[in-house]
Amino acid sequence: MGLVEQRTVADTVSDLWEREVLPSLSGLVEIPALSPAFDRDWQRSGQLDAAVAHVRSWLVDRGFPGATVEVVRLPGRSPVLLLDVPATPGREDAGTVLLYGHLDKQPPVGGWSEGLAPWTPVVRDGRLYGRGSADDGYSGYAAAVALQAVRDAGGEHARAVVLLETGEESGSPDLPAYLERLADRLGRVSLVVCLDSGGNDYERLWLTTSLRGLAQVHVTVRVLDSAQHSGLASGVVPSSFRVLRALLDRIEDAETGELKLAECHVEIPANRVAQAKATVETAPGATAGAFPLHNETRPVTDDEVELVLNNSWRPTLSVIGASGLPEPAEAGNVLRRATTLALSFRLPPTADSAAALSAIEKALTTDVPYGATVELGGVECADGWNAPEPAPWLEAALQRCSDEVFGKPWRGIGLGGSIPFMALLGEKYPDAQFVVTGALGPDSNAHVPDEWLHLDQARRVTEAVAMLLDAHAKG
Protein backbone atom coordinates (compact mmCIF):
# COMPACT_ATOMS: atom_id res chain seq x y z
CA MET A 1 0.00 0.00 0.00
CA GLY A 2 1.31 3.47 -0.84
CA LEU A 3 1.85 6.32 1.57
CA VAL A 4 -1.09 8.30 2.88
CA GLU A 5 -2.42 11.09 0.63
CA GLN A 6 -1.31 14.46 1.99
CA ARG A 7 -4.26 16.47 0.71
CA THR A 8 -6.74 14.24 2.57
CA VAL A 9 -4.66 14.51 5.74
CA ALA A 10 -4.55 18.29 5.37
CA ASP A 11 -8.33 18.55 5.02
CA THR A 12 -8.93 16.46 8.15
CA VAL A 13 -6.35 18.37 10.17
CA SER A 14 -7.71 21.76 9.13
CA ASP A 15 -11.28 20.79 9.92
CA LEU A 16 -10.48 19.29 13.32
CA TRP A 17 -8.29 22.19 14.39
CA GLU A 18 -11.03 24.68 13.55
CA ARG A 19 -14.02 22.79 14.98
CA GLU A 20 -12.53 20.71 17.79
CA VAL A 21 -9.07 21.78 18.85
CA LEU A 22 -9.21 25.56 19.04
CA PRO A 23 -12.26 25.71 21.35
CA SER A 24 -10.88 23.07 23.72
CA LEU A 25 -7.34 24.46 23.67
CA SER A 26 -8.75 27.88 24.49
CA GLY A 27 -10.43 26.31 27.49
CA LEU A 28 -7.13 24.80 28.56
CA VAL A 29 -5.47 28.22 28.45
CA GLU A 30 -8.01 29.40 31.03
CA ILE A 31 -6.78 26.86 33.60
CA PRO A 32 -3.87 28.21 35.70
CA ALA A 33 -2.15 24.82 35.82
CA LEU A 34 1.18 25.93 37.24
CA SER A 35 3.95 23.38 37.35
CA PRO A 36 4.64 21.99 40.84
CA ALA A 37 7.82 24.06 41.18
CA PHE A 38 5.65 27.18 41.01
CA ASP A 39 2.66 25.84 42.97
CA ARG A 40 3.93 23.88 45.95
CA ASP A 41 0.35 23.31 47.01
CA TRP A 42 -0.69 21.93 43.61
CA GLN A 43 -2.45 18.89 45.05
CA ARG A 44 -4.80 21.08 47.07
CA SER A 45 -5.29 23.75 44.42
CA GLY A 46 -6.32 21.10 41.89
CA GLN A 47 -5.35 23.09 38.80
CA LEU A 48 -3.11 20.39 37.33
CA ASP A 49 -5.91 17.89 37.86
CA ALA A 50 -8.31 20.31 36.16
CA ALA A 51 -6.05 20.54 33.11
CA VAL A 52 -5.73 16.75 32.96
CA ALA A 53 -9.50 16.29 33.26
CA HIS A 54 -10.12 18.90 30.55
CA VAL A 55 -7.85 17.23 28.00
CA ARG A 56 -8.90 13.72 29.03
CA SER A 57 -12.53 14.52 28.26
CA TRP A 58 -11.56 15.76 24.81
CA LEU A 59 -9.44 12.66 24.09
CA VAL A 60 -12.25 10.32 25.17
CA ASP A 61 -14.52 12.00 22.63
CA ARG A 62 -12.12 11.05 19.80
CA GLY A 63 -13.53 7.54 19.92
CA PHE A 64 -10.47 5.67 18.63
CA PRO A 65 -11.43 1.97 18.29
CA GLY A 66 -9.99 -0.05 21.17
CA ALA A 67 -8.21 2.96 22.66
CA THR A 68 -7.90 3.69 26.36
CA VAL A 69 -7.56 7.08 28.03
CA GLU A 70 -6.12 6.86 31.52
CA VAL A 71 -4.84 9.14 34.24
CA VAL A 72 -1.87 7.45 35.92
CA ARG A 73 -0.97 8.55 39.44
CA LEU A 74 1.93 7.62 41.66
CA PRO A 75 1.76 8.71 45.32
CA GLY A 76 2.97 12.27 45.83
CA ARG A 77 3.78 12.75 42.14
CA SER A 78 2.12 14.94 39.54
CA PRO A 79 -0.23 12.93 37.30
CA VAL A 80 0.35 11.64 33.78
CA LEU A 81 -2.36 11.41 31.10
CA LEU A 82 -2.13 8.51 28.63
CA LEU A 83 -3.95 7.91 25.36
CA ASP A 84 -3.17 4.38 24.12
CA VAL A 85 -4.31 3.71 20.54
CA PRO A 86 -3.86 0.21 19.06
CA ALA A 87 -2.03 -0.18 15.77
CA THR A 88 -4.03 -0.26 12.57
CA PRO A 89 -4.51 -3.86 11.37
CA GLY A 90 -1.33 -5.47 10.13
CA ARG A 91 1.03 -3.00 11.81
CA GLU A 92 1.11 -4.56 15.27
CA ASP A 93 4.78 -5.52 14.86
CA ALA A 94 5.99 -1.95 14.19
CA GLY A 95 6.69 -1.24 17.84
CA THR A 96 5.28 1.65 19.84
CA VAL A 97 5.21 5.30 18.85
CA LEU A 98 5.51 7.47 21.93
CA LEU A 99 4.12 11.00 21.42
CA TYR A 100 5.08 13.37 24.21
CA GLY A 101 3.85 16.70 25.51
CA HIS A 102 3.05 18.38 28.82
CA LEU A 103 0.13 20.16 30.43
CA ASP A 104 1.83 22.10 33.22
CA LYS A 105 2.64 25.77 32.73
CA GLN A 106 5.12 28.44 33.63
CA PRO A 107 4.01 31.26 35.98
CA PRO A 108 1.90 34.01 34.40
CA VAL A 109 4.42 36.86 35.06
CA GLY A 110 3.42 40.48 34.62
CA GLY A 111 3.69 42.84 31.68
CA TRP A 112 1.17 41.33 29.24
CA SER A 113 0.10 43.69 26.47
CA GLU A 114 -3.21 45.53 26.54
CA GLY A 115 -6.09 43.20 25.82
CA LEU A 116 -4.03 40.10 26.65
CA ALA A 117 -3.71 38.12 29.87
CA PRO A 118 -2.17 34.77 30.80
CA TRP A 119 -5.43 32.94 31.51
CA THR A 120 -7.55 34.65 28.85
CA PRO A 121 -7.41 33.00 25.41
CA VAL A 122 -7.37 35.56 22.60
CA VAL A 123 -7.26 34.70 18.90
CA ARG A 124 -5.75 37.53 16.92
CA ASP A 125 -4.10 37.55 13.49
CA GLY A 126 -3.78 33.77 13.34
CA ARG A 127 -2.34 33.53 16.84
CA LEU A 128 -3.76 32.04 20.02
CA TYR A 129 -2.50 34.07 22.96
CA GLY A 130 -2.38 32.72 26.51
CA ARG A 131 -0.06 30.90 28.88
CA GLY A 132 0.50 27.30 27.85
CA SER A 133 -0.93 27.67 24.36
CA ALA A 134 2.39 27.09 22.59
CA ASP A 135 4.41 25.59 25.47
CA ASP A 136 2.88 23.24 25.02
CA GLY A 137 -0.81 22.73 25.65
CA TYR A 138 -1.45 22.20 21.96
CA SER A 139 0.72 19.05 21.83
CA GLY A 140 -1.80 16.47 23.02
CA TYR A 141 -4.39 17.83 20.63
CA ALA A 142 -1.92 17.78 17.71
CA ALA A 143 -0.89 14.19 18.46
CA ALA A 144 -4.48 12.94 18.62
CA VAL A 145 -5.52 14.84 15.49
CA ALA A 146 -2.51 13.42 13.62
CA LEU A 147 -3.61 9.90 14.54
CA GLN A 148 -7.20 10.60 13.50
CA ALA A 149 -6.08 12.18 10.21
CA VAL A 150 -4.01 9.11 9.33
CA ARG A 151 -6.94 6.82 9.95
CA ASP A 152 -9.48 9.01 8.17
CA ALA A 153 -7.19 9.13 5.12
CA GLY A 154 -6.91 5.34 5.00
CA GLY A 155 -3.32 5.36 6.25
CA GLU A 156 -1.67 3.24 8.88
CA HIS A 157 0.16 3.67 12.15
CA ALA A 158 1.87 1.56 14.76
CA ARG A 159 0.53 1.35 18.26
CA ALA A 160 0.63 4.93 19.55
CA VAL A 161 0.83 6.16 23.13
CA VAL A 162 0.32 9.86 23.77
CA LEU A 163 1.95 10.71 27.10
CA LEU A 164 1.19 14.10 28.64
CA GLU A 165 3.03 14.83 31.86
CA THR A 166 2.41 17.64 34.35
CA GLY A 167 5.91 18.36 35.66
CA GLU A 168 8.01 19.31 32.62
CA GLU A 169 8.37 22.95 33.59
CA SER A 170 9.75 21.73 36.93
CA GLY A 171 12.40 19.59 35.23
CA SER A 172 10.28 16.41 34.92
CA PRO A 173 11.30 15.08 38.36
CA ASP A 174 8.50 12.50 38.40
CA LEU A 175 8.90 11.20 34.86
CA PRO A 176 11.59 8.56 35.53
CA ALA A 177 9.32 6.88 38.06
CA TYR A 178 6.43 6.85 35.57
CA LEU A 179 8.59 5.46 32.78
CA GLU A 180 9.74 2.71 35.10
CA ARG A 181 6.14 1.92 36.05
CA LEU A 182 4.98 2.01 32.42
CA ALA A 183 7.97 0.23 30.84
CA ASP A 184 6.19 -3.08 30.26
CA ARG A 185 3.11 -1.33 28.89
CA LEU A 186 5.08 0.79 26.47
CA GLY A 187 6.99 -2.19 25.14
CA ARG A 188 9.43 -1.65 22.28
CA VAL A 189 9.44 2.07 21.51
CA SER A 190 10.60 2.48 17.91
CA LEU A 191 9.70 6.14 17.37
CA VAL A 192 9.53 9.08 19.77
CA VAL A 193 7.69 12.24 18.72
CA CYS A 194 8.15 15.21 21.03
CA LEU A 195 6.06 18.30 20.30
CA ASP A 196 7.64 20.56 22.93
CA SER A 197 10.02 22.36 20.59
CA GLY A 198 10.14 24.51 17.46
CA GLY A 199 12.53 26.38 15.21
CA ASN A 200 13.79 29.61 13.73
CA ASP A 201 10.79 30.49 11.55
CA TYR A 202 7.24 29.39 10.74
CA GLU A 203 7.94 28.46 7.14
CA ARG A 204 9.34 24.93 7.39
CA LEU A 205 9.56 21.87 9.60
CA TRP A 206 12.29 22.24 12.20
CA LEU A 207 13.73 19.26 14.03
CA THR A 208 15.61 19.67 17.27
CA THR A 209 18.73 17.54 16.92
CA SER A 210 20.36 18.24 20.26
CA LEU A 211 19.58 19.68 23.68
CA ARG A 212 22.05 21.01 26.19
CA GLY A 213 22.43 19.50 29.63
CA LEU A 214 22.48 21.53 32.80
CA ALA A 215 24.04 22.00 36.19
CA GLN A 216 22.74 24.32 38.86
CA VAL A 217 24.03 25.36 42.25
CA HIS A 218 23.31 28.05 44.82
CA VAL A 219 26.60 29.27 46.28
CA THR A 220 26.78 31.29 49.49
CA VAL A 221 29.90 33.03 50.78
CA ARG A 222 29.85 34.02 54.48
CA VAL A 223 32.44 36.37 55.97
CA LEU A 224 30.79 37.68 59.14
CA ASP A 225 28.51 36.46 61.90
CA SER A 226 26.67 39.76 61.68
CA ALA A 227 26.75 42.70 59.28
CA GLN A 228 29.05 45.62 60.14
CA HIS A 229 29.37 49.31 59.35
CA SER A 230 31.17 49.45 56.01
CA GLY A 231 33.30 52.40 57.03
CA LEU A 232 34.63 50.52 60.04
CA ALA A 233 34.94 47.01 58.54
CA SER A 234 35.93 47.58 54.90
CA GLY A 235 39.61 47.09 54.24
CA VAL A 236 39.74 44.74 57.21
CA VAL A 237 37.00 42.24 56.43
CA PRO A 238 36.85 40.89 52.86
CA SER A 239 33.67 41.58 50.94
CA SER A 240 31.58 38.44 50.44
CA PHE A 241 30.72 39.68 46.95
CA ARG A 242 34.39 40.06 46.04
CA VAL A 243 35.14 36.55 47.25
CA LEU A 244 32.28 35.24 45.13
CA ARG A 245 33.56 37.20 42.16
CA ALA A 246 37.00 35.62 42.58
CA LEU A 247 35.46 32.15 42.74
CA LEU A 248 33.46 32.78 39.57
CA ASP A 249 36.64 33.92 37.82
CA ARG A 250 37.95 30.37 38.29
CA ILE A 251 35.03 29.07 36.28
CA GLU A 252 34.28 31.72 33.67
CA ASP A 253 36.33 34.19 31.66
CA ALA A 254 34.49 37.43 32.42
CA GLU A 255 35.70 39.03 29.19
CA THR A 256 34.49 36.31 26.80
CA GLY A 257 32.02 34.20 28.79
CA GLU A 258 34.05 31.08 28.01
CA LEU A 259 34.01 28.47 30.76
CA LYS A 260 37.46 27.42 31.98
CA LEU A 261 36.68 23.92 33.25
CA ALA A 262 37.60 21.13 30.82
CA GLU A 263 34.79 18.93 32.17
CA CYS A 264 32.25 21.41 30.78
CA HIS A 265 33.45 21.10 27.18
CA VAL A 266 33.18 18.52 24.39
CA GLU A 267 34.39 18.39 20.80
CA ILE A 268 31.54 19.57 18.59
CA PRO A 269 30.59 16.87 16.04
CA ALA A 270 31.24 17.79 12.42
CA ASN A 271 27.64 17.13 11.39
CA ARG A 272 26.39 19.62 13.99
CA VAL A 273 28.81 22.28 12.76
CA ALA A 274 27.53 21.73 9.22
CA GLN A 275 23.97 21.90 10.51
CA ALA A 276 24.66 25.22 12.22
CA LYS A 277 25.96 26.65 8.94
CA ALA A 278 22.86 25.41 7.08
CA THR A 279 20.61 26.92 9.74
CA VAL A 280 22.21 30.34 9.38
CA GLU A 281 22.00 30.15 5.57
CA THR A 282 18.32 29.20 5.80
CA ALA A 283 17.28 31.84 8.32
CA PRO A 284 19.95 34.56 8.40
CA GLY A 285 19.61 36.90 11.32
CA ALA A 286 17.19 34.65 13.18
CA THR A 287 19.60 33.88 16.01
CA ALA A 288 21.10 37.33 16.42
CA GLY A 289 17.71 39.00 16.09
CA ALA A 290 15.69 36.67 18.27
CA PHE A 291 16.00 38.71 21.46
CA PRO A 292 15.03 42.28 22.41
CA LEU A 293 18.55 43.62 23.04
CA HIS A 294 18.40 46.96 24.82
CA ASN A 295 19.59 50.09 23.09
CA GLU A 296 23.14 49.53 21.70
CA THR A 297 23.68 46.09 23.24
CA ARG A 298 25.25 43.63 20.77
CA PRO A 299 25.36 39.82 20.66
CA VAL A 300 28.56 38.26 21.97
CA THR A 301 29.92 37.87 18.41
CA ASP A 302 29.01 39.02 14.92
CA ASP A 303 29.55 35.49 13.53
CA GLU A 304 26.08 33.97 13.54
CA VAL A 305 27.36 30.40 13.08
CA GLU A 306 29.35 30.87 16.27
CA LEU A 307 26.23 32.19 17.99
CA VAL A 308 24.35 29.02 17.03
CA LEU A 309 27.19 26.81 18.28
CA ASN A 310 27.51 28.88 21.47
CA ASN A 311 23.82 28.34 22.15
CA SER A 312 23.71 24.64 21.31
CA TRP A 313 27.12 23.02 21.89
CA ARG A 314 29.17 25.26 24.17
CA PRO A 315 28.81 25.62 27.94
CA THR A 316 27.59 28.86 29.45
CA LEU A 317 27.02 30.33 32.90
CA SER A 318 24.09 32.55 33.81
CA VAL A 319 23.62 34.12 37.24
CA ILE A 320 19.87 33.75 37.60
CA GLY A 321 19.28 34.89 41.17
CA ALA A 322 20.82 36.50 44.23
CA SER A 323 20.11 37.07 47.90
CA GLY A 324 21.78 39.04 50.63
CA LEU A 325 21.68 42.16 48.48
CA PRO A 326 19.12 44.80 49.53
CA GLU A 327 17.36 46.97 47.00
CA PRO A 328 19.50 50.04 46.21
CA ALA A 329 17.01 52.41 47.78
CA GLU A 330 17.21 50.43 51.01
CA ALA A 331 20.97 49.83 51.04
CA GLY A 332 22.83 51.33 53.98
CA ASN A 333 26.58 51.67 54.44
CA VAL A 334 26.89 48.06 55.57
CA LEU A 335 29.44 45.37 54.88
CA ARG A 336 27.06 42.45 54.51
CA ARG A 337 27.72 39.16 56.26
CA ALA A 338 26.98 36.95 53.22
CA THR A 339 26.06 36.86 49.53
CA THR A 340 24.27 34.08 47.66
CA LEU A 341 24.16 33.62 43.90
CA ALA A 342 22.11 31.09 41.95
CA LEU A 343 24.27 29.75 39.12
CA SER A 344 22.80 28.09 36.05
CA PHE A 345 25.18 26.23 33.74
CA ARG A 346 24.14 25.02 30.30
CA LEU A 347 26.30 22.12 29.18
CA PRO A 348 27.01 20.56 25.76
CA PRO A 349 24.60 17.78 24.76
CA THR A 350 27.16 14.99 25.20
CA ALA A 351 28.93 16.34 28.30
CA ASP A 352 28.90 14.30 31.51
CA SER A 353 26.80 16.61 33.69
CA ALA A 354 27.80 14.90 36.94
CA ALA A 355 31.50 15.32 36.14
CA ALA A 356 30.93 18.94 35.18
CA LEU A 357 29.03 19.61 38.41
CA SER A 358 31.80 17.99 40.44
CA ALA A 359 34.39 20.23 38.80
CA ILE A 360 32.21 23.29 39.46
CA GLU A 361 31.80 22.36 43.12
CA LYS A 362 35.55 21.83 43.50
CA ALA A 363 36.32 25.22 41.94
CA LEU A 364 33.90 26.94 44.31
CA THR A 365 35.06 25.27 47.54
CA THR A 366 38.84 24.70 47.23
CA ASP A 367 41.33 27.22 48.66
CA VAL A 368 38.65 29.86 49.19
CA PRO A 369 40.13 33.38 49.47
CA TYR A 370 40.61 34.55 53.07
CA GLY A 371 39.24 31.25 54.36
CA ALA A 372 35.68 32.50 53.89
CA THR A 373 32.90 29.98 54.40
CA VAL A 374 31.30 28.58 51.23
CA GLU A 375 27.98 26.76 51.34
CA LEU A 376 26.40 25.01 48.36
CA GLY A 377 22.70 24.26 47.96
CA GLY A 378 20.09 23.74 45.27
CA VAL A 379 22.49 21.37 43.53
CA GLU A 380 21.16 19.73 40.38
CA CYS A 381 22.48 18.29 37.13
CA ALA A 382 21.03 16.59 34.05
CA ASP A 383 22.61 15.25 30.88
CA GLY A 384 21.77 16.66 27.48
CA TRP A 385 20.79 14.75 24.35
CA ASN A 386 22.08 14.31 20.82
CA ALA A 387 19.73 12.78 18.25
CA PRO A 388 20.68 9.69 16.27
CA GLU A 389 21.02 10.04 12.52
CA PRO A 390 17.64 9.66 10.74
CA ALA A 391 16.88 6.18 9.39
CA PRO A 392 16.29 5.98 5.60
CA TRP A 393 12.51 5.80 6.02
CA LEU A 394 12.55 8.90 8.25
CA GLU A 395 14.85 10.83 5.94
CA ALA A 396 12.53 10.12 3.02
CA ALA A 397 9.42 10.98 5.03
CA LEU A 398 10.90 14.28 6.20
CA GLN A 399 11.69 15.17 2.61
CA ARG A 400 8.13 14.40 1.57
CA CYS A 401 6.65 16.47 4.41
CA SER A 402 8.92 19.35 3.47
CA ASP A 403 7.85 19.23 -0.16
CA GLU A 404 4.12 18.64 0.27
CA VAL A 405 3.25 20.35 3.55
CA PHE A 406 5.71 23.23 3.86
CA GLY A 407 7.11 23.70 0.38
CA LYS A 408 10.54 24.32 1.87
CA PRO A 409 13.32 22.00 3.06
CA TRP A 410 13.30 20.88 6.67
CA ARG A 411 16.15 21.94 8.90
CA GLY A 412 17.71 20.65 12.09
CA ILE A 413 18.86 22.83 14.93
CA GLY A 414 20.37 22.33 18.36
CA LEU A 415 18.54 24.07 21.19
CA GLY A 416 20.21 25.70 24.14
CA GLY A 417 17.56 24.54 26.58
CA SER A 418 16.81 21.16 28.09
CA ILE A 419 13.99 18.65 27.80
CA PRO A 420 14.95 16.07 30.46
CA PHE A 421 12.56 13.57 28.93
CA MET A 422 14.68 13.32 25.77
CA ALA A 423 17.90 12.35 27.52
CA LEU A 424 15.98 9.85 29.59
CA LEU A 425 14.34 8.27 26.53
CA GLY A 426 17.54 8.37 24.50
CA GLU A 427 19.18 6.22 27.15
CA LYS A 428 16.19 3.95 27.63
CA TYR A 429 15.43 3.39 23.92
CA PRO A 430 18.78 3.60 22.10
CA ASP A 431 17.35 2.03 18.92
CA ALA A 432 14.41 4.42 18.57
CA GLN A 433 14.14 7.20 16.01
CA PHE A 434 13.43 10.68 17.38
CA VAL A 435 11.35 13.50 15.93
CA VAL A 436 11.60 16.48 18.27
CA THR A 437 9.65 19.33 16.73
CA GLY A 438 6.82 21.74 17.44
CA ALA A 439 5.15 25.02 16.64
CA LEU A 440 7.29 27.31 18.79
CA GLY A 441 9.14 30.06 16.96
CA PRO A 442 11.75 32.59 18.01
CA ASP A 443 9.10 35.11 19.08
CA SER A 444 6.45 32.79 20.57
CA ASN A 445 7.21 34.21 24.03
CA ALA A 446 7.34 30.94 25.92
CA HIS A 447 7.86 31.61 29.67
CA VAL A 448 7.40 35.37 29.25
CA PRO A 449 4.48 37.77 28.68
CA ASP A 450 2.30 37.47 25.54
CA GLU A 451 2.91 33.78 24.85
CA TRP A 452 1.23 32.80 21.60
CA LEU A 453 0.71 29.83 19.33
CA HIS A 454 1.09 30.19 15.54
CA LEU A 455 -2.08 28.36 14.51
CA ASP A 456 -1.11 27.71 10.89
CA GLN A 457 2.27 26.32 11.92
CA ALA A 458 0.60 24.12 14.53
CA ARG A 459 -1.67 22.72 11.83
CA ARG A 460 1.24 22.10 9.50
CA VAL A 461 3.20 20.34 12.22
CA THR A 462 0.14 18.20 12.89
CA GLU A 463 -0.02 17.25 9.19
CA ALA A 464 3.68 16.38 9.20
CA VAL A 465 3.31 14.15 12.27
CA ALA A 466 0.42 12.32 10.59
CA MET A 467 2.51 11.63 7.51
CA LEU A 468 5.49 10.53 9.61
CA LEU A 469 3.28 8.11 11.54
CA ASP A 470 2.14 6.53 8.30
CA ALA A 471 5.69 6.32 6.91
CA HIS A 472 6.96 4.79 10.16
CA ALA A 473 4.30 2.06 10.09
CA LYS A 474 5.22 1.16 6.53
CA GLY A 475 8.94 1.22 7.24
C-alpha positions, 0 to 999 in steps of 0.5 A, spaced: 500 500 500 502 506 498 503 512 503 497 516 505 495 522 501 497 528 503 491 532 501 486 528 505 490 529 511 490 536 510 483 537 510 482 532 516 487 536 520 484 543 518 477 541 519 479 538 526 483 544 528 477 549 527 471 545 529 474 541 535 481 543 537 481 551 538 475 551 542 478 546 547 485 548 547 482 555 548 479 552 554 485 549 557 489 556 556 483 558 562 486 553 567 492 556 571 495 549 571 502 551 574 507 546 574 509 543 581 515 548 582 511 554 582 505 551 585 507 547 591 500 546 594 498 543 587 495 537 590 490 542 594 489 547 588 487 542 583 489 546 577 493 540 574 488 535 575 483 540 572 487 541 566 488 533 565 481 532 566 479 537 561 484 534 555 482 527 558 474 529 556 476 531 549 481 525 548 475 520 550 470 524 545 475 522 539 472 515 539 479 511 537 477 503 536 480 499 542 483 505 545 484 507 552 484 514 556 487 513 563 490 518 568 496 514 571 498 517 578 503 515 583 503 517 590 505 524 591 507 525 584 504 529 579 499 525 574 500 523 567 495 522 562 495 517 557 492 515 550 493 508 548 491 507 541 492 500 538 495 499 531 491 499 525 490 492 522 497 489 520 502 493 523 502 490 530 509 488 529 511 496 528 513 497 535 510 503 539 510 510 537 511 514 543 508 521 542 510 526 548 507 533 551 506 536 557 500 540 560 503 544 566 505 551 565 510 556 567 508 562 571 503 568 568 508 573 570 506 580 569 507 585 563 502 582 558 500 587 552 493 591 553 487 586 551 491 580 553 492 576 559 495 569 561 489 565 563 484 569 557 485 565 550 485 571 545 485 569 537 488 575 533 491 575 526 492 567 526 495 567 533 492 564 540 495 568 545 495 565 553 499 561 557 501 554 555 498 555 548 504 554 545 508 551 550 505 546 550 498 545 551 497 544 543 501 538 543 496 532 546 491 535 541 496 535 535 498 528 536 491 525 537 488 529 530 494 526 527 492 519 529 485 521 527 487 524 520 491 518 518 486 513 519 481 518 516 485 518 510 486 510 510 493 510 512 496 506 517 500 507 524 503 503 529 501 502 536 501 509 539 501 512 546 500 519 547 503 521 554 502 528 557 506 529 563 504 535 568 511 536 571 516 538 565 516 545 567 519 543 573 524 539 570 520 532 569 522 530 576 516 524 576 517 522 569 523 517 571 518 513 576 512 513 571 517 510 565 519 505 570 512 503 572 509 504 564 515 500 561 512 493 560 506 497 557 510 501 552 513 495 550 518 496 544 518 504 543 521 504 535 519 512 534 519 518 539 515 524 537 516 530 542 512 536 540 515 541 545 520 544 541 520 549 534 525 552 530 527 559 527 521 560 523 514 558 521 515 556 514 518 549 514 519 543 519 524 544 524 527 538 528 531 539 534 537 535 533 540 536 540 539 539 547 544 542 552 544 538 559 544 543 565 548 544 572 545 548 577 548 550 584 546 556 589 553 558 592 553 562 598 559 566 601 559 568 608 564 572 611 561 575 618 557 572 623 553 579 623 553 585 618 558 591 620 558 598 618 562 598 612 566 604 614 569 601 620 569 594 617 571 595 609 579 594 608 579 589 614 573 584 612 573 581 605 567 583 601 563 576 600 561 579 593 568 580 592 570 573 594 564 570 590 567 574 584 573 571 585 570 564 585 566 565 579 573 567 575 575 560 576 570 558 572 568 563 567 572 568 563 568 574 564 571 578 558 568 572 553 564 568 557 568 562 556 568 556 561 574 554 563 573 547 566 575 542 561 569 537 564 564 542 561 566 542 554 566 537 548 568 536 541 563 539 537 561 533 532 562 535 524 555 534 522 552 539 527 557 544 525 555 543 518 547 543 521 549 550 524 551 553 517 545 550 514 541 553 519 544 560 518 544 560 511 536 558 511 534 563 516 539 569 516 539 573 522 534 569 526 539 567 532 542 574 532 535 577 532 531 573 536 532 577 542 530 584 544 537 587 546 536 593 549 539 600 546 546 599 543 547 592 546 550 587 541 550 579 541 557 576 543 559 575 536 558 578 529 559 570 527 552 567 527 554 560 526 558 561 532 552 564 535 548 558 534 554 553 536 555 557 542 547 556 544 547 549 542 554 546 543 558 550 548 557 551 555 555 557 558 554 560 565 548 565 567 547 568 574 539 567 575 538 569 582 541 573 588 540 574 595 543 578 601 543 584 596 538 589 599 534 593 594 539 600 592 534 604 595 534 600 602 541 599 602 545 602 607 553 603 608 553 596 611 558 590 609 554 584 609 555 578 612 553 573 606 552 573 599 548 568 595 548 567 587 544 562 583 548 559 578 545 556 572 550 552 567 548 550 560 552 544 558 554 541 551 549 535 549 554 529 550 557 532 556 557 528 563 553 533 567 555 529 573 563 530 572 561 537 570 558 539 576 563 535 580 568 540 577 564 546 578 563 544 586 571 543 586 572 550 583 567 553 588 570 550 595 577 549 594 582 554 597 577 559 598 580 566 598 581 569 606 578 562 608 571 565 607 565 559 608 562 557 602 555 553 602 552 550 596 545 548 595 540 547 590 544 542 587 542 539 580 544 536 574 542 533 568 545 530 561 543 533 554 541 529 548 544 528 541 539 525 536 541 519 532 542 520 525 535 519 521 533 512 518 532 511 511 525 511 512 525 517 516 529 521 511 525 520 506 518 521 510 521 528 512 523 530 505 516 528 503 513 532 508 517 538 506 515 538 499 508 537 500 506 540 507 511 546 507 514 547 500 521 548 503 526 544 506 526 541 513 532 543 517 535 541 524 537 545 529 540 544 536 537 548 542 540 551 548 535 549 553 533 542 556 527 537 555 529 532 560 525 527 557 529 526 551 535 524 555 531 519 559 528 516 553 535 516 549 538 512 554 532 507 555 530 506 547 537 507 544 534 504 537 528 508 537 528 514 532 526 521 534 522 527 531 523 532 536 519 538 533 513 543 534 510 550 533 514 554 537 518 560 533 523 565 536 518 570 538 512 565 541 514 568 548 514 561 551 515 563 559 514 570 558 508 575 557 504 574 551 505 567 549 502 565 543 501 559 538 502 560 531 495 556 529 497 555 521 504 552 523 501 548 529 496 545 523 502 544 519 506 540 524 500 536 525 499 534 518 507 532 518 506 528 524 500 524 521 505 523 515 510 521 519 506 516 523 504 513 516 511 512 513 513 509 520 508 504 520 510 502 513 517 502 514 
